[in-house]
Amino acid sequence: MSEDCGRPFTETLITGYLDGFLCPSDRRRVRHHLRRCLPCRRLLDDLRNLRIVMLHSSLPKPNAGNEHETIQEYPRDLQQGGR
């Protein structure tokens, strides 16, 4: 979570910016804000890095309808939050 910089929008728009889901006006607004806001640029970098890690993880991806079975495939320590 980034520190509060007073940005005039939620972190959801930064995620939408990264995903390419924003309308042109929102995209410009976020891009303009990112140029002058280090905390939000760091948040964007963190989100990009998280995406890379998730895309390259070897954890099984759940299929619709078998989420319970997929959870059973995870190692027990991951199911318990790494404890």
N, C-alpha and C positions, 0 to 999 in steps of 0.2 A: 504494500500500500504506500502510495507516495504521500509526502507531507502536503498539507493543504496550502495551495498557492493562491487561492482565491479565483480559480478559473471559473468562467461563467457557464460551465457545463459539467456533466458527470463523467466519471471514468469510462462509462459505457461508450461515449463518443470516441474516446481514444481507442478503444477496442474496435469499434466500427471503422475508424480510420485505418487501423492496421489490417483489418479484414477486407477493406475496400467496399464497405456497404453503405457509405454515407452519400447523401445527395451532394451535388457540387458546392452549394453554399455552406453546408456543415463542414465539408472537407477543407474548404478555404479557411473557415473560422478556426478549425483545429490546427491546421498547418501554420497559420499566423501565430497562434498561441504557442505552439511548440518552438517556434523560432526564438522566442524570448523567455521561455520557461524551462530552466534546467530540471526541476523536479518532474515535470511531465515528460520531458525527453528521456529521463531515466526510467520512468514508468513504461514508456513505449519500448525502450530497450529491454526491460525486464519481461514484458509481454512477448516480444519477439524471441527472446532466449527461451522462455517457457514453451513457446510453440515448437521451437527446434527440438527441445528435449522430448516433448510429447510425441512429435512425429517420428523420432528415432528410438522411442522406448520399445522394449520387447514385451511389455505387458499386453495381455490379450484385450482386444476391443470387444465390448459387449454387442451382441446382436439383439435386435428387438425380440422380446419375449423370453430370452434366456439369461437375463441379468443375474438371477440367483445362481445359475450354474457358473457363470463367468466369475463371480465373486469367489466361489469355491475353488477356482483355479489359482487365485492369488496366494502367494506364500502367507502362512499364518501371521508372520510378523508385520506384513504390510496391511493385512486385514485389521490388525490391532493398533494401527497408527505407528508402526515401526518400533513398538516396545518389545 
